[in-house]
Every structure is written in C-alpha cells, then in structure tokens.
Amino acid sequence: MTNAKQLVYSAFYRTGLFRWFGRKRNGAILMLHSVVAAHPAREFHPNRQFMMTKEVFEELLDSFESFGYEFVTLDDVVDRLRTDRMDGKFVCLTFDDGYRDNLEIAWPICAKRGIPMAVYVTTGIVDRTEPAWWYGLEEWIATRERIVCNLSGRLDVVQTTSLAEKEAAYDSIAIRLQRARPTERKAFYEDVLAREGIDFAGYSDAVAMTWDELRTLASEPLVTIGAHSISHCALSRLPHAEMRHEIAGSRSMLERQLQMPIQHFAFPYGDPSTVGTREFSACRKLGFTTATTTRHSMLSSIDVHGLHQLPRIPTDPFESRQTLAVKLSGLPGRFKQLRDRLRGSAPAESLKTNADTTG
Ligand SMILES: [Zn+2]
C-alpha cells in the first residue's frame, strides 16, 4: 500500500468515519491466494503479495471473529442475497488458482475452526498443461542481470541488475503475459526454456494441487470448488468461442475429475480491463450460480441482480487490523468511485501486475 493510501485509510479510521459508513455494509466475499509457512527471504519476491503466512491468516480469522462476522459458503451468500437477509455480518473466504498450500495449510486451520472455504481452480495448472508462469517469471528475473524477452512478436533486452530494475521488468512482462493469447504465452515459455533453461511448466508441479489432492480437498463438506478458467488468461481479450471454452471447459474438466457439479466461477484477474458484460452474460447463460470479479466492494442487496459479477474484497498479507476494518466498511471503494467521477473517468481498476489482481 502506498503512503498516500495509508494516510487516507488512517484518516478514515481515526475520524471514525469508517464505522458510520460501514454500519449497513455487512457482507463480503474475501479473496485470498496462498497461505504459506513462511515467506522466502530474498528481497526480490513480487509474488509475496499473494502469500499470507499462516500466522497472519489466523490473525485475519481472529479479526473477523472479533468484528462479529459469521463465516459462510458461496451458496449461503446467494441465499442471503435472494432472500434479502443482509442484516448480519458475514464473510465468505475464497482462494484463487488451486495452490497446494490451500489443502496443506489453509484448510486444516479452517477445519479446526469449522470455517467454510471456496477454492477457484485454474484447471490447466492442476492438469499441468499450463504453467504457474508468475513463479517462473520471478525466478528468471531473480537469477539474471539481463534478460532477452521474446513475447507476442516483440523482442526486448531488459536490464535486471538492481532490485528496482527487476521489479520494473517483472511488472512490465507480467502485464504483457496476462494480455497475451494462450498460443503466444506457450511460445514464450518454450523460448525461455530453450535459451535460458527456465522451465515454466515445472512451477505448476511445485505450487499447485494435483487432481488427487484436489479430490481430497473437494471431499470436505465445508469446501466448495469453483472454476477459474483453463489457462488463466484475460477473457475479454479472447474471441467469443475461445472465451466460452475457457469458462465451460474448466467447469466440465472439474466436473469430470471431481464427479460433482460446479456452480461457481471466478474471472481471472477480474478487473474491468479483463472482464465485462460479455463474460458476465456467458457465465449466466452457461448456468453458473455465481461469478466473482475483483471489483473491490462489500456486498449489497442490489448484487442479487448481478450474481455473475459479484465483488470481492482483496486481502493483503501485510495490512494492519485497522486497515482491514476500514476496508470492510466499504468506504475506500466508495471514495475511489467519487474520485473517479470527479476526475471524469470511468471507475476502472488498473490491471495489476500478477496472476490475479489479484484474482
Ligand atoms: Zn487467479
């Protein structure tokens, strides 16, 4: 979080404005990724922002309990929206992508407390046909002082000596990879493997569940499995048939592998530059009960009319309890909307620099 943002959050907290504003905003879908034993020590580690240590995760759950939140499933969220029962405080935990630590670390913590969780699975990563490229990209840049990037027909030589250079290179290439077509990304992985010996495919094995592991997690009654596309690409940038295949294909593979109906979907990245009305409509027509975005907002009664574009509150492994309390009031999202309106711009979120915006 930037210093300016921290100052704004702090002002919202100290003035008590968040408490007044949040008095009627009670429900949230929370977005998480990895829960890890510890963060790697190295300084350049852009994926750190998606990794919460298990201690911080437990503290997060403690905070929600102390704020008076009830932990609910995605189906409960839908039920509350449809029956307009939005009065109590409730939160639904969702984890994106299908990391192995969701089974090994997050789930035992949730199970012990009786807390439900949902996991949105990118099927290509579990199937090992798609790499968790954000880890490969990090490793490549971390271990080189200069890289040659050949992506989408463009050849760039990038200096990656200092930490600032590495971070800038990561951000720039990650955004281009997010926007690239699956075929362009595949050519990129093959090129880096051939020239540099970095095997992007190996990172799926290192960090993501196998089908057997996913079946173990899916068999838990408190766990909901949702789909999260096949290749984790920016769906709005694909032709219609490819976009539909990414959504429907990930569901059918999960249903085949897990032998259970899959009712929920999360859009990869999930911000307005990667998903829009065409994708919301596709999920509705394909019969999903819900689809979630990375629009940062608390739930409200009106969301019953937009079950295929539900908002989620992102988690930050380094944020304070005060920041979380302000975030849950819905005030920062409203503030941002007003600021965008005053500036005369559309309320779009910027495309963030990793696998997910997270998402
Ligand atoms: Zn994701």
Boltz pocket constraint, residues with backbone or C-beta under 6 A from the ligand:
constraints:
  - pocket:
      binder: B
      contacts: [[A, 96], [A, 97], [A, 228], [A, 232], [A, 267], [A, 268], [A, 269], [A, 355], [A, 356], [A, 358], [A, 359]]
      max_distance: 6.0
